[in-house]
């Protein structure tokens, strides 16, 4: 069985875009691959965050993952910080990285271009840690959104560089970009990705939003004045975004939705999409409440850490021997 790995940073609450673009795919993949899913809580420290907020975000994230359908019997779910090998290999990958390579990484480059203040060295050097997160487990595939593919490319470069310098050690992973629903856009500005850090709350649906509030956000979503229902992301991005959401949550093909709505108006499409989102969030939040009150999260994380550490510790021991850190 092929291996797949992915992680998510607990710096805010999960959005509908996170579910459609990533978590929904993980649920499908867990039946097809050996899955490693980790909470990248060490990456959360690249920006200031209160300890209490980080703990709450982490627990919410795990509970939502489980509520969305991830099964700890089918995949290994763990905290990055529970496995010391992540930070250990992260330092080695940092030393394998070029200064110019890290300057070109999108998040750092964008913040520098905007002349933002408070940029940390961690924000500059986190991509090698991300590479370490991946390479420890020798995954065949890393599912990513289009905007995260750059990180997998760096990981591939570092793996090949290390293998060439020290002999074959790491599997070179492939990025796996989902085709449908890979990117859900802001409901008020469909030219940008739906983001948990967006300042306009009407543009983003949080998985823990009140379902009625989320339905209203769909109703007030920006569309266009063309008045014709087509799937045209370039010329009708807002409408295409709503159709993508409806398709993802119902598994109805986009072509079928467009055909059903020939001769109908945007209001009808928004109503159906809003109702589907309402029902989805209602069911999801009921499962989330059951999980958070069950006390199972710590148990799941302990079991996940035990499984992940066996793989990670074996790999870091091999790396330490090759680079000369063990004598």
Order of alpha helices (4+ residues) and beta strands (2+ residues): beta-alpha-beta-alpha-beta-alpha-alpha-alpha-alpha-beta-alpha-beta-alpha-alpha-alpha-alpha-alpha
